[in-house]
Amino acid sequence: MIEAALRDEGIAAEASDVISHIKIELPTTQLAAASTMLASLQLI
């Protein structure tokens, strides 16, 4: 869901879960946009 939401916003992201945390890889240039999106989903 997180990966799909970021991609819908045009952010090239790959998300995976590793037992106790979620790992999201994305280009540094899209970090601000990804942070805004994740905040709107109340994930950060």
mmCIF entry with sequence, helices, sheets and N, C-alpha, C, O atoms, coordinates in Angstrom:
data_MODEL
# 
_entry.id   MODEL 
# 
_entity.id                         1 
_entity.type                       polymer 
_entity.pdbx_number_of_molecules   1 
# 
_entity_poly.entity_id                      1 
_entity_poly.type                           'polypeptide(L)' 
_entity_poly.nstd_linkage                   no 
_entity_poly.nstd_monomer                   no 
_entity_poly.pdbx_seq_one_letter_code       MIEAALRDEGIAAEASDVISHIKIELPTTQLAAASTMLASLQLI 
_entity_poly.pdbx_seq_one_letter_code_can   MIEAALRDEGIAAEASDVISHIKIELPTTQLAAASTMLASLQLI 
_entity_poly.pdbx_strand_id                 A 
# 
loop_
_entity_poly_seq.entity_id 
_entity_poly_seq.num 
_entity_poly_seq.mon_id 
_entity_poly_seq.hetero 
1 1  MET n 
1 2  ILE n 
1 3  GLU n 
1 4  ALA n 
1 5  ALA n 
1 6  LEU n 
1 7  ARG n 
1 8  ASP n 
1 9  GLU n 
1 10 GLY n 
1 11 ILE n 
1 12 ALA n 
1 13 ALA n 
1 14 GLU n 
1 15 ALA n 
1 16 SER n 
1 17 ASP n 
1 18 VAL n 
1 19 ILE n 
1 20 SER n 
1 21 HIS n 
1 22 ILE n 
1 23 LYS n 
1 24 ILE n 
1 25 GLU n 
1 26 LEU n 
1 27 PRO n 
1 28 THR n 
1 29 THR n 
1 30 GLN n 
1 31 LEU n 
1 32 ALA n 
1 33 ALA n 
1 34 ALA n 
1 35 SER n 
1 36 THR n 
1 37 MET n 
1 38 LEU n 
1 39 ALA n 
1 40 SER n 
1 41 LEU n 
1 42 GLN n 
1 43 LEU n 
1 44 ILE n 
# 
_struct_asym.id          A 
_struct_asym.entity_id   1 
# 
loop_
_struct_conf.conf_type_id 
_struct_conf.id 
_struct_conf.pdbx_PDB_helix_id 
_struct_conf.beg_label_comp_id 
_struct_conf.beg_label_asym_id 
_struct_conf.beg_label_seq_id 
_struct_conf.pdbx_beg_PDB_ins_code 
_struct_conf.end_label_comp_id 
_struct_conf.end_label_asym_id 
_struct_conf.end_label_seq_id 
_struct_conf.pdbx_end_PDB_ins_code 
_struct_conf.beg_auth_comp_id 
_struct_conf.beg_auth_asym_id 
_struct_conf.beg_auth_seq_id 
_struct_conf.end_auth_comp_id 
_struct_conf.end_auth_asym_id 
_struct_conf.end_auth_seq_id 
_struct_conf.pdbx_PDB_helix_class 
_struct_conf.details 
_struct_conf.pdbx_PDB_helix_length 
HELX_P HELX_P1 AA1 ILE A 2  ? ASP A 8  ? ILE A 2  ASP A 8  1 ? 7  
HELX_P HELX_P2 AA2 THR A 28 ? GLN A 30 ? THR A 28 GLN A 30 5 ? 3  
HELX_P HELX_P3 AA3 LEU A 31 ? SER A 40 ? LEU A 31 SER A 40 1 ? 10 
# 
_struct_conf_type.id          HELX_P 
_struct_conf_type.criteria    ? 
_struct_conf_type.reference   ? 
# 
_struct_sheet.id               AA1 
_struct_sheet.type             ? 
_struct_sheet.number_strands   2 
_struct_sheet.details          ? 
# 
_struct_sheet_order.sheet_id     AA1 
_struct_sheet_order.range_id_1   1 
_struct_sheet_order.range_id_2   2 
_struct_sheet_order.offset       ? 
_struct_sheet_order.sense        anti-parallel 
# 
loop_
_struct_sheet_range.sheet_id 
_struct_sheet_range.id 
_struct_sheet_range.beg_label_comp_id 
_struct_sheet_range.beg_label_asym_id 
_struct_sheet_range.beg_label_seq_id 
_struct_sheet_range.pdbx_beg_PDB_ins_code 
_struct_sheet_range.end_label_comp_id 
_struct_sheet_range.end_label_asym_id 
_struct_sheet_range.end_label_seq_id 
_struct_sheet_range.pdbx_end_PDB_ins_code 
_struct_sheet_range.beg_auth_comp_id 
_struct_sheet_range.beg_auth_asym_id 
_struct_sheet_range.beg_auth_seq_id 
_struct_sheet_range.end_auth_comp_id 
_struct_sheet_range.end_auth_asym_id 
_struct_sheet_range.end_auth_seq_id 
AA1 1 GLU A 14 ? VAL A 18 ? GLU A 14 VAL A 18 
AA1 2 HIS A 21 ? GLU A 25 ? HIS A 21 GLU A 25 
# 
loop_
_atom_site.group_PDB 
_atom_site.id 
_atom_site.type_symbol 
_atom_site.label_atom_id 
_atom_site.label_alt_id 
_atom_site.label_comp_id 
_atom_site.label_asym_id 
_atom_site.label_entity_id 
_atom_site.label_seq_id 
_atom_site.pdbx_PDB_ins_code 
_atom_site.Cartn_x 
_atom_site.Cartn_y 
_atom_site.Cartn_z 
_atom_site.occupancy 
_atom_site.B_iso_or_equiv 
_atom_site.pdbx_formal_charge 
_atom_site.auth_seq_id 
_atom_site.auth_comp_id 
_atom_site.auth_asym_id 
_atom_site.auth_atom_id 
_atom_site.pdbx_PDB_model_num 
ATOM 1   N N  . MET A 1 1  ? 0.807  -1.185 0.000  1.00 0.00 ? 1  MET A N  1 
ATOM 2   C CA . MET A 1 1  ? 0.000  0.000  0.000  1.00 0.00 ? 1  MET A CA 1 
ATOM 3   C C  . MET A 1 1  ? 0.860  1.262  0.000  1.00 0.00 ? 1  MET A C  1 
ATOM 4   O O  . MET A 1 1  ? 0.571  2.207  -0.734 1.00 0.00 ? 1  MET A O  1 
ATOM 5   N N  . ILE A 1 2  ? 1.906  1.286  0.811  1.00 0.00 ? 2  ILE A N  1 
ATOM 6   C CA . ILE A 1 2  ? 2.774  2.451  0.884  1.00 0.00 ? 2  ILE A CA 1 
ATOM 7   C C  . ILE A 1 2  ? 3.471  2.683  -0.448 1.00 0.00 ? 2  ILE A C  1 
ATOM 8   O O  . ILE A 1 2  ? 3.508  3.806  -0.951 1.00 0.00 ? 2  ILE A O  1 
ATOM 9   N N  . GLU A 1 3  ? 4.016  1.627  -1.010 1.00 0.00 ? 3  GLU A N  1 
ATOM 10  C CA . GLU A 1 3  ? 4.716  1.736  -2.290 1.00 0.00 ? 3  GLU A CA 1 
ATOM 11  C C  . GLU A 1 3  ? 3.764  2.230  -3.375 1.00 0.00 ? 3  GLU A C  1 
ATOM 12  O O  . GLU A 1 3  ? 4.131  3.104  -4.161 1.00 0.00 ? 3  GLU A O  1 
ATOM 13  N N  . ALA A 1 4  ? 2.562  1.692  -3.431 1.00 0.00 ? 4  ALA A N  1 
ATOM 14  C CA . ALA A 1 4  ? 1.583  2.096  -4.443 1.00 0.00 ? 4  ALA A CA 1 
ATOM 15  C C  . ALA A 1 4  ? 1.195  3.561  -4.278 1.00 0.00 ? 4  ALA A C  1 
ATOM 16  O O  . ALA A 1 4  ? 1.069  4.282  -5.268 1.00 0.00 ? 4  ALA A O  1 
ATOM 17  N N  . ALA A 1 5  ? 1.005  4.007  -3.044 1.00 0.00 ? 5  ALA A N  1 
ATOM 18  C CA . ALA A 1 5  ? 0.634  5.404  -2.794 1.00 0.00 ? 5  ALA A CA 1 
ATOM 19  C C  . ALA A 1 5  ? 1.747  6.350  -3.231 1.00 0.00 ? 5  ALA A C  1 
ATOM 20  O O  . ALA A 1 5  ? 1.475  7.391  -3.829 1.00 0.00 ? 5  ALA A O  1 
ATOM 21  N N  . LEU A 1 6  ? 2.988  6.000  -2.942 1.00 0.00 ? 6  LEU A N  1 
ATOM 22  C CA . LEU A 1 6  ? 4.112  6.839  -3.361 1.00 0.00 ? 6  LEU A CA 1 
ATOM 23  C C  . LEU A 1 6  ? 4.230  6.865  -4.886 1.00 0.00 ? 6  LEU A C  1 
ATOM 24  O O  . LEU A 1 6  ? 4.459  7.922  -5.474 1.00 0.00 ? 6  LEU A O  1 
ATOM 25  N N  . ARG A 1 7  ? 4.079  5.731  -5.510 1.00 0.00 ? 7  ARG A N  1 
ATOM 26  C CA . ARG A 1 7  ? 4.173  5.669  -6.975 1.00 0.00 ? 7  ARG A CA 1 
ATOM 27  C C  . ARG A 1 7  ? 3.042  6.437  -7.643 1.00 0.00 ? 7  ARG A C  1 
ATOM 28  O O  . ARG A 1 7  ? 3.238  7.031  -8.703 1.00 0.00 ? 7  ARG A O  1 
ATOM 29  N N  . ASP A 1 8  ? 1.861  6.430  -7.034 1.00 0.00 ? 8  ASP A N  1 
ATOM 30  C CA . ASP A 1 8  ? 0.735  7.210  -7.563 1.00 0.00 ? 8  ASP A CA 1 
ATOM 31  C C  . ASP A 1 8  ? 1.050  8.701  -7.572 1.00 0.00 ? 8  ASP A C  1 
ATOM 32  O O  . ASP A 1 8  ? 0.518  9.448  -8.393 1.00 0.00 ? 8  ASP A O  1 
ATOM 33  N N  . GLU A 1 9  ? 1.909  9.129  -6.663 1.00 0.00 ? 9  GLU A N  1 
ATOM 34  C CA . GLU A 1 9  ? 2.322  10.531 -6.582 1.00 0.00 ? 9  GLU A CA 1 
ATOM 35  C C  . GLU A 1 9  ? 3.546  10.813 -7.462 1.00 0.00 ? 9  GLU A C  1 
ATOM 36  O O  . GLU A 1 9  ? 4.072  11.926 -7.453 1.00 0.00 ? 9  GLU A O  1 
ATOM 37  N N  . GLY A 1 10 ? 3.997  9.813  -8.218 1.00 0.00 ? 10 GLY A N  1 
ATOM 38  C CA . GLY A 1 10 ? 5.132  9.994  -9.113 1.00 0.00 ? 10 GLY A CA 1 
ATOM 39  C C  . GLY A 1 10 ? 6.482  9.795  -8.454 1.00 0.00 ? 10 GLY A C  1 
ATOM 40  O O  . GLY A 1 10 ? 7.507  10.210 -8.995 1.00 0.00 ? 10 GLY A O  1 
ATOM 41  N N  . ILE A 1 11 ? 6.491  9.163  -7.289 1.00 0.00 ? 11 ILE A N  1 
ATOM 42  C CA . ILE A 1 11 ? 7.734  8.916  -6.563 1.00 0.00 ? 11 ILE A CA 1 
ATOM 43  C C  . ILE A 1 11 ? 8.169  7.482  -6.820 1.00 0.00 ? 11 ILE A C  1 
ATOM 44  O O  . ILE A 1 11 ? 7.442  6.536  -6.515 1.00 0.00 ? 11 ILE A O  1 
ATOM 45  N N  . ALA A 1 12 ? 9.365  7.329  -7.385 1.00 0.00 ? 12 ALA A N  1 
ATOM 46  C CA . ALA A 1 12 ? 9.897  6.002  -7.694 1.00 0.00 ? 12 ALA A CA 1 
ATOM 47  C C  . ALA A 1 12 ? 10.382 5.357  -6.407 1.00 0.00 ? 12 ALA A C  1 
ATOM 48  O O  . ALA A 1 12 ? 11.521 5.572  -5.992 1.00 0.00 ? 12 ALA A O  1 
ATOM 49  N N  . ALA A 1 13 ? 9.517  4.562  -5.771 1.00 0.00 ? 13 ALA A N  1 
ATOM 50  C CA . ALA A 1 13 ? 9.844  3.977  -4.474 1.00 0.00 ? 13 ALA A CA 1 
ATOM 51  C C  . ALA A 1 13 ? 9.688  2.468  -4.496 1.00 0.00 ? 13 ALA A C  1 
ATOM 52  O O  . ALA A 1 13 ? 8.880  1.916  -5.244 1.00 0.00 ? 13 ALA A O  1 
ATOM 53  N N  . GLU A 1 14 ? 10.479 1.816  -3.659 1.00 0.00 ? 14 GLU A N  1 
ATOM 54  C CA . GLU A 1 14 ? 10.355 0.381  -3.434 1.00 0.00 ? 14 GLU A CA 1 
ATOM 55  C C  . GLU A 1 14 ? 10.271 0.166  -1.934 1.00 0.00 ? 14 GLU A C  1 
ATOM 56  O O  . GLU A 1 14 ? 11.153 0.600  -1.192 1.00 0.00 ? 14 GLU A O  1 
ATOM 57  N N  . ALA A 1 15 ? 9.218  -0.499 -1.483 1.00 0.00 ? 15 ALA A N  1 
ATOM 58  C CA . ALA A 1 15 ? 9.025  -0.737 -0.055 1.00 0.00 ? 15 ALA A CA 1 
ATOM 59  C C  . ALA A 1 15 ? 9.092  -2.230 0.235  1.00 0.00 ? 15 ALA A C  1 
ATOM 60  O O  . ALA A 1 15 ? 8.650  -3.054 -0.565 1.00 0.00 ? 15 ALA A O  1 
ATOM 61  N N  . SER A 1 16 ? 9.651  -2.559 1.387  1.00 0.00 ? 16 SER A N  1 
ATOM 62  C CA . SER A 1 16 ? 9.695  -3.943 1.830  1.00 0.00 ? 16 SER A CA 1 
ATOM 63  C C  . SER A 1 16 ? 9.604  -3.962 3.351  1.00 0.00 ? 16 SER A C  1 
ATOM 64  O O  . SER A 1 16 ? 9.942  -2.987 4.022  1.00 0.00 ? 16 SER A O  1 
ATOM 65  N N  . ASP A 1 17 ? 9.147  -5.076 3.872  1.00 0.00 ? 17 ASP A N  1 
ATOM 66  C CA . ASP A 1 17 ? 9.080  -5.196 5.331  1.00 0.00 ? 17 ASP A CA 1 
ATOM 67  C C  . ASP A 1 17 ? 10.108 -6.216 5.788  1.00 0.00 ? 17 ASP A C  1 
ATOM 68  O O  . ASP A 1 17 ? 10.289 -7.268 5.175  1.00 0.00 ? 17 ASP A O  1 
ATOM 69  N N  . VAL A 1 18 ? 10.771 -5.876 6.876  1.00 0.00 ? 18 VAL A N  1 
ATOM 70  C CA . VAL A 1 18 ? 11.817 -6.710 7.439  1.00 0.00 ? 18 VAL A CA 1 
ATOM 71  C C  . VAL A 1 18 ? 11.495 -6.922 8.915  1.00 0.00 ? 18 VAL A C  1 
ATOM 72  O O  . VAL A 1 18 ? 11.934 -6.150 9.768  1.00 0.00 ? 18 VAL A O  1 
ATOM 73  N N  . ILE A 1 19 ? 10.748 -7.940 9.204  1.00 0.00 ? 19 ILE A N  1 
ATOM 74  C CA . ILE A 1 19 ? 10.312 -8.356 10.536 1.00 0.00 ? 19 ILE A CA 1 
ATOM 75  C C  . ILE A 1 19 ? 9.727  -7.216 11.366 1.00 0.00 ? 19 ILE A C  1 
ATOM 76  O O  . ILE A 1 19 ? 8.512  -7.175 11.562 1.00 0.00 ? 19 ILE A O  1 
ATOM 77  N N  . SER A 1 20 ? 10.545 -6.295 11.856 1.00 0.00 ? 20 SER A N  1 
ATOM 78  C CA . SER A 1 20 ? 10.050 -5.283 12.795 1.00 0.00 ? 20 SER A CA 1 
ATOM 79  C C  . SER A 1 20 ? 10.006 -3.867 12.240 1.00 0.00 ? 20 SER A C  1 
ATOM 80  O O  . SER A 1 20 ? 9.664  -2.934 12.966 1.00 0.00 ? 20 SER A O  1 
ATOM 81  N N  . HIS A 1 21 ? 10.350 -3.685 10.952 1.00 0.00 ? 21 HIS A N  1 
ATOM 82  C CA . HIS A 1 21 ? 10.327 -2.342 10.392 1.00 0.00 ? 21 HIS A CA 1 
ATOM 83  C C  . HIS A 1 21 ? 10.048 -2.382 8.892  1.00 0.00 ? 21 HIS A C  1 
ATOM 84  O O  . HIS A 1 21 ? 10.127 -3.435 8.259  1.00 0.00 ? 21 HIS A O  1 
ATOM 85  N N  . ILE A 1 22 ? 9.723  -1.230 8.345  1.00 0.00 ? 22 ILE A N  1 
ATOM 86  C CA . ILE A 1 22 ? 9.461  -1.098 6.915  1.00 0.00 ? 22 ILE A CA 1 
ATOM 87  C C  . ILE A 1 22 ? 10.620 -0.328 6.295  1.00 0.00 ? 22 ILE A C  1 
ATOM 88  O O  . ILE A 1 22 ? 11.051 0.698  6.822  1.00 0.00 ? 22 ILE A O  1 
ATOM 89  N N  . LYS A 1 23 ? 11.113 -0.825 5.186  1.00 0.00 ? 23 LYS A N  1 
ATOM 90  C CA . LYS A 1 23 ? 12.210 -0.181 4.479  1.00 0.00 ? 23 LYS A CA 1 
ATOM 91  C C  . LYS A 1 23 ? 11.656 0.401  3.188  1.00 0.00 ? 23 LYS A C  1 
ATOM 92  O O  . LYS A 1 23 ? 11.034 -0.309 2.398  1.00 0.00 ? 23 LYS A O  1 
ATOM 93  N N  . ILE A 1 24 ? 11.883 1.698  2.971  1.00 0.00 ? 24 ILE A N  1 
ATOM 94  C CA . ILE A 1 24 ? 11.429 2.362  1.749  1.00 0.00 ? 24 ILE A CA 1 
ATOM 95  C C  . ILE A 1 24 ? 12.651 2.970  1.075  1.00 0.00 ? 24 ILE A C  1 
ATOM 96  O O  . ILE A 1 24 ? 13.332 3.820  1.649  1.00 0.00 ? 24 ILE A O  1 
ATOM 97  N N  . GLU A 1 25 ? 12.920 2.528  -0.142 1.00 0.00 ? 25 GLU A N  1 
ATOM 98  C CA . GLU A 1 25 ? 14.039 3.063  -0.910 1.00 0.00 ? 25 GLU A CA 1 
ATOM 99  C C  . GLU A 1 25 ? 13.482 3.981  -1.983 1.00 0.00 ? 25 GLU A C  1 
ATOM 100 O O  . GLU A 1 25 ? 12.548 3.624  -2.701 1.00 0.00 ? 25 GLU A O  1 
ATOM 101 N N  . LEU A 1 26 ? 14.076 5.184  -2.085 1.00 0.00 ? 26 LEU A N  1 
ATOM 102 C CA . LEU A 1 26 ? 13.646 6.147  -3.092 1.00 0.00 ? 26 LEU A CA 1 
ATOM 103 C C  . LEU A 1 26 ? 14.781 7.109  -3.370 1.00 0.00 ? 26 LEU A C  1 
ATOM 104 O O  . LEU A 1 26 ? 15.705 7.233  -2.567 1.00 0.00 ? 26 LEU A O  1 
ATOM 105 N N  . PRO A 1 27 ? 14.717 7.801  -4.522 1.00 0.00 ? 27 PRO A N  1 
ATOM 106 C CA . PRO A 1 27 ? 15.770 8.762  -4.837 1.00 0.00 ? 27 PRO A CA 1 
ATOM 107 C C  . PRO A 1 27 ? 15.787 9.903  -3.820 1.00 0.00 ? 27 PRO A C  1 
ATOM 108 O O  . PRO A 1 27 ? 14.732 10.383 -3.404 1.00 0.00 ? 27 PRO A O  1 
ATOM 109 N N  . THR A 1 28 ? 16.965 10.330 -3.427 1.00 0.00 ? 28 THR A N  1 
ATOM 110 C CA . THR A 1 28 ? 17.100 11.410 -2.462 1.00 0.00 ? 28 THR A CA 1 
ATOM 111 C C  . THR A 1 28 ? 16.387 12.673 -2.943 1.00 0.00 ? 28 THR A C  1 
ATOM 112 O O  . THR A 1 28 ? 15.859 13.432 -2.130 1.00 0.00 ? 28 THR A O  1 
ATOM 113 N N  . THR A 1 29 ? 16.368 12.898 -4.236 1.00 0.00 ? 29 THR A N  1 
ATOM 114 C CA . THR A 1 29 ? 15.730 14.095 -4.782 1.00 0.00 ? 29 THR A CA 1 
ATOM 115 C C  . THR A 1 29 ? 14.223 14.099 -4.543 1.00 0.00 ? 29 THR A C  1 
ATOM 116 O O  . THR A 1 29 ? 13.584 15.145 -4.663 1.00 0.00 ? 29 THR A O  1 
ATOM 117 N N  . GLN A 1 30 ? 13.648 12.946 -4.208 1.00 0.00 ? 30 GLN A N  1 
ATOM 118 C CA . GLN A 1 30 ? 12.214 12.868 -3.967 1.00 0.00 ? 30 GLN A CA 1 
ATOM 119 C C  . GLN A 1 30 ? 11.881 12.684 -2.486 1.00 0.00 ? 30 GLN A C  1 
ATOM 120 O O  . GLN A 1 30 ? 10.749 12.353 -2.133 1.00 0.00 ? 30 GLN A O  1 
ATOM 121 N N  . LEU A 1 31 ? 12.866 12.901 -1.633 1.00 0.00 ? 31 LEU A N  1 
ATOM 122 C CA . LEU A 1 31 ? 12.678 12.696 -0.203 1.00 0.00 ? 31 LEU A CA 1 
ATOM 123 C C  . LEU A 1 31 ? 11.622 13.629 0.390  1.00 0.00 ? 31 LEU A C  1 
ATOM 124 O O  . LEU A 1 31 ? 10.793 13.187 1.185  1.00 0.00 ? 31 LEU A O  1 
ATOM 125 N N  . ALA A 1 32 ? 11.639 14.902 0.022  1.00 0.00 ? 32 ALA A N  1 
ATOM 126 C CA . ALA A 1 32 ? 10.662 15.857 0.566  1.00 0.00 ? 32 ALA A CA 1 
ATOM 127 C C  . ALA A 1 32 ? 9.248  15.473 0.156  1.00 0.00 ? 32 ALA A C  1 
ATOM 128 O O  . ALA A 1 32 ? 8.333  15.504 0.979  1.00 0.00 ? 32 ALA A O  1 
ATOM 129 N N  . ALA A 1 33 ? 9.062  15.113 -1.107 1.00 0.00 ? 33 ALA A N  1 
ATOM 130 C CA . ALA A 1 33 ? 7.740  14.716 -1.585 1.00 0.00 ? 33 ALA A CA 1 
ATOM 131 C C  . ALA A 1 33 ? 7.271  13.442 -0.901 1.00 0.00 ? 33 ALA A C  1 
ATOM 132 O O  . ALA A 1 33 ? 6.097  13.322 -0.551 1.00 0.00 ? 33 ALA A O  1 
ATOM 133 N N  . ALA A 1 34 ? 8.176  12.489 -0.708 1.00 0.00 ? 34 ALA A N  1 
ATOM 134 C CA . ALA A 1 34 ? 7.823  11.246 -0.032 1.00 0.00 ? 34 ALA A CA 1 
ATOM 135 C C  . ALA A 1 34 ? 7.456  11.507 1.431  1.00 0.00 ? 34 ALA A C  1 
ATOM 136 O O  . ALA A 1 34 ? 6.508  10.918 1.950  1.00 0.00 ? 34 ALA A O  1 
ATOM 137 N N  . SER A 1 35 ? 8.197  12.379 2.084  1.00 0.00 ? 35 SER A N  1 
ATOM 138 C CA . SER A 1 35 ? 7.890  12.720 3.474  1.00 0.00 ? 35 SER A CA 1 
ATOM 139 C C  . SER A 1 35 ? 6.507  13.344 3.592  1.00 0.00 ? 35 SER A C  1 
ATOM 140 O O  . SER A 1 35 ? 5.755  13.019 4.510  1.00 0.00 ? 35 SER A O  1 
ATOM 141 N N  . THR A 1 36 ? 6.171  14.234 2.675  1.00 0.00 ? 36 THR A N  1 
ATOM 142 C CA . THR A 1 36 ? 4.847  14.861 2.680  1.00 0.00 ? 36 THR A CA 1 
ATOM 143 C C  . THR A 1 36 ? 3.765  13.813 2.498  1.00 0.00 ? 36 THR A C  1 
ATOM 144 O O  . THR A 1 36 ? 2.751  13.846 3.195  1.00 0.00 ? 36 THR A O  1 
ATOM 145 N N  . MET A 1 37 ? 3.960  12.888 1.578  1.00 0.00 ? 37 MET A N  1 
ATOM 146 C CA . MET A 1 37 ? 2.974  11.841 1.314  1.00 0.00 ? 37 MET A CA 1 
ATOM 147 C C  . MET A 1 37 ? 2.822  10.926 2.532  1.00 0.00 ? 37 MET A C  1 
ATOM 148 O O  . MET A 1 37 ? 1.702  10.604 2.927  1.00 0.00 ? 37 MET A O  1 
ATOM 149 N N  . LEU A 1 38 ? 3.928  10.510 3.121  1.00 0.00 ? 38 LEU A N  1 
ATOM 150 C CA . LEU A 1 38 ? 3.876  9.633  4.282  1.00 0.00 ? 38 LEU A CA 1 
ATOM 151 C C  . LEU A 1 38 ? 3.219  10.334 5.471  1.00 0.00 ? 38 LEU A C  1 
ATOM 152 O O  . LEU A 1 38 ? 2.506  9.700  6.249  1.00 0.00 ? 38 LEU A O  1 
ATOM 153 N N  . ALA A 1 39 ? 3.453  11.621 5.611  1.00 0.00 ? 39 ALA A N  1 
ATOM 154 C CA . ALA A 1 39 ? 2.804  12.386 6.684  1.00 0.00 ? 39 ALA A CA 1 
ATOM 155 C C  . ALA A 1 39 ? 1.305  12.482 6.439  1.00 0.00 ? 39 ALA A C  1 
ATOM 156 O O  . ALA A 1 39 ? 0.523  12.418 7.388  1.00 0.00 ? 39 ALA A O  1 
ATOM 157 N N  . SER A 1 40 ? 0.892  12.634 5.191  1.00 0.00 ? 40 SER A N  1 
ATOM 158 C CA . SER A 1 40 ? -0.545 12.715 4.897  1.00 0.00 ? 40 SER A CA 1 
ATOM 159 C C  . SER A 1 40 ? -1.248 11.391 5.181  1.00 0.00 ? 40 SER A C  1 
ATOM 160 O O  . SER A 1 40 ? -2.444 11.369 5.470  1.00 0.00 ? 40 SER A O  1 
ATOM 161 N N  . LEU A 1 41 ? -0.506 10.291 5.099  1.00 0.00 ? 41 LEU A N  1 
ATOM 162 C CA . LEU A 1 41 ? -1.054 8.979  5.439  1.00 0.00 ? 41 LEU A CA 1 
ATOM 163 C C  . LEU A 1 41 ? -0.927 8.687  6.936  1.00 0.00 ? 41 LEU A C  1 
ATOM 164 O O  . LEU A 1 41 ? -1.308 7.611  7.396  1.00 0.00 ? 41 LEU A O  1 
ATOM 165 N N  . GLN A 1 42 ? -0.392 9.643  7.687  1.00 0.00 ? 42 GLN A N  1 
ATOM 166 C CA . GLN A 1 42 ? -0.154 9.555  9.124  1.00 0.00 ? 42 GLN A CA 1 
ATOM 167 C C  . GLN A 1 42 ? 0.775  8.386  9.479  1.00 0.00 ? 42 GLN A C  1 
ATOM 168 O O  . GLN A 1 42 ? 0.587  7.710  10.490 1.00 0.00 ? 42 GLN A O  1 
ATOM 169 N N  . LEU A 1 43 ? 1.769  8.166  8.632  1.00 0.00 ? 43 LEU A N  1 
ATOM 170 C CA . LEU A 1 43 ? 2.750  7.116  8.894  1.00 0.00 ? 43 LEU A CA 1 
ATOM 171 C C  . LEU A 1 43 ? 4.018  7.673  9.542  1.00 0.00 ? 43 LEU A C  1 
ATOM 172 O O  . LEU A 1 43 ? 4.805  6.934  10.133 1.00 0.00 ? 43 LEU A O  1 
ATOM 173 N N  . ILE A 1 44 ? 4.199  8.988  9.419  1.00 0.00 ? 44 ILE A N  1 
ATOM 174 C CA . ILE A 1 44 ? 5.330  9.644  10.108 1.00 0.00 ? 44 ILE A CA 1 
ATOM 175 C C  . ILE A 1 44 ? 4.823  10.912 10.743 1.00 0.00 ? 44 ILE A C  1 
ATOM 176 O O  . ILE A 1 44 ? 5.591  11.634 11.378 1.00 0.00 ? 44 ILE A O  1 
# 
